[in-house]
Structure formats: structure tokens, C-alpha cells
Amino acid sequence: MSGGNTWRWTVTVSKDTDIAVRRLLAQRGLKKGDLSKYIEDAVKWRVFDQTLAEMRSEFADLAPEALQDLIAEATEAVRNDMRETFVRTCVKDS
């Protein structure tokens, strides 16, 4: 978490969850302030997991070969963009 881009949340959890998380953090030698980092990591993983599940359902009816072709096409497009950016940066710095 970068210091200038943080937001304060007020969350409510069960007592059992609070105890379990604090115990887990304590076992790993983490301090009270590390709770925010732990929650942020957990939220990021949950968002990623849900996004992945949504994408899987969107492409569930696509044949594996067609999906692989789509992935290859997207990968190549990103690589080309990165190469172009790299070349522009090198030329500009020269």
C-alpha cells in the first residue's frame, strides 16, 4: 500500500473471524498494523478469483483451440505494443 493512495474503511466482522485473523497474524510475527495489509491482500485475491470465474463462464462455450487462438492473438498484440513502446523509448533517449 502506498501512503498517498490509501482509504480508510470501516468493516464489521464476527468475533470469531477477528480472533482467527489476529491469531494468524500473531503466529506469523505480524503486528496490529499488518491487519490492513492482510485485508487488502485478501480482497485482491477475492476480486481476482471472482473475475477469473466470470471470465471462465464467458468463454465456457468456446472450443479449446479457439480459446488458445484468442489467447495467442492477444499475447502477440501486447508483445507488439511493448516492442513499439520500447523502441520509441530507446529512440527518444538516444
C-alpha positions in Angstrom: 0.0 0.0 0.0 1.4 3.3 -0.9 1.0 6.0 1.7 -0.7 8.6 -0.5 -3.3 6.4 -2.1 -5.0 4.8 0.9 -8.6 4.9 2.0 -10.0 4.2 5.4 -12.7 1.5 5.6 -14.9 0.6 8.4 -15.7 -3.1 8.3 -17.6 -5.4 10.6 -16.7 -9.0 11.1 -17.7 -11.7 13.5 -15.8 -12.0 16.8 -14.7 -15.5 15.6 -13.2 -14.1 12.4 -11.5 -11.3 14.3 -9.9 -13.7 16.7 -8.9 -16.1 14.0 -7.2 -13.4 11.8 -5.4 -11.8 14.7 -4.2 -15.2 15.9 -3.0 -16.0 12.5 -1.1 -12.7 12.2 0.4 -13.1 15.7 1.6 -16.6 14.8 3.4 -15.2 11.8 5.0 -12.4 13.9 2.9 -9.7 12.3 1.7 -6.7 14.3 -1.7 -5.0 14.6 -0.9 -2.6 11.7 -0.4 -5.6 9.4 -4.1 -6.3 9.5 -4.7 -3.7 6.8 -2.2 -5.3 4.5 -3.7 -8.7 5.2 -7.2 -7.5 4.4 -6.0 -5.8 1.2 -4.3 -8.9 0.0 -7.4 -11.0 0.8 -9.7 -8.6 -1.1 -7.4 -8.5 -4.1 -7.3 -12.3 -4.2 -11.1 -12.5 -3.9 -11.6 -9.9 -6.7 -9.1 -11.8 -8.9 -10.9 -15.1 -8.1 -14.3 -13.7 -9.0 -13.0 -12.1 -12.1 -11.4 -15.3 -13.2 -14.6 -17.3 -12.5 -16.6 -14.7 -14.6 -14.1 -15.0 -17.5 -14.2 -18.8 -17.4 -18.0 -18.7 -17.6 -17.9 -16.2 -20.5 -15.6 -18.5 -22.5 -17.1 -21.8 -21.4 -18.8 -22.4 -24.7 -15.6 -21.7 -26.8 -13.7 -24.6 -28.2 -10.3 -25.1 -26.5 -8.5 -24.5 -29.8 -10.4 -21.2 -30.4 -9.7 -20.1 -26.9 -6.0 -20.8 -27.4 -6.0 -18.9 -30.7 -7.7 -15.9 -28.9 -5.1 -16.0 -26.2 -2.2 -16.2 -28.7 -3.6 -13.3 -30.6 -4.0 -11.1 -27.5 -0.5 -12.1 -26.3 1.0 -11.2 -29.7 -0.8 -7.8 -29.7 0.6 -7.0 -26.2 4.1 -8.0 -27.2 3.9 -5.8 -30.3 2.7 -2.9 -28.2 5.5 -3.4 -25.7 8.1 -3.6 -28.5 6.8 -0.4 -30.1 6.9 1.4 -26.7 10.4 0.1 -26.1 11.7 1.2 -29.5 10.1 4.7 -29.1 11.7 5.0 -25.6 15.1 4.0 -26.9 14.9 6.3 -29.9 13.7 9.2 -27.7 16.6 8.6 -25.2 19.2 8.4 -27.9 
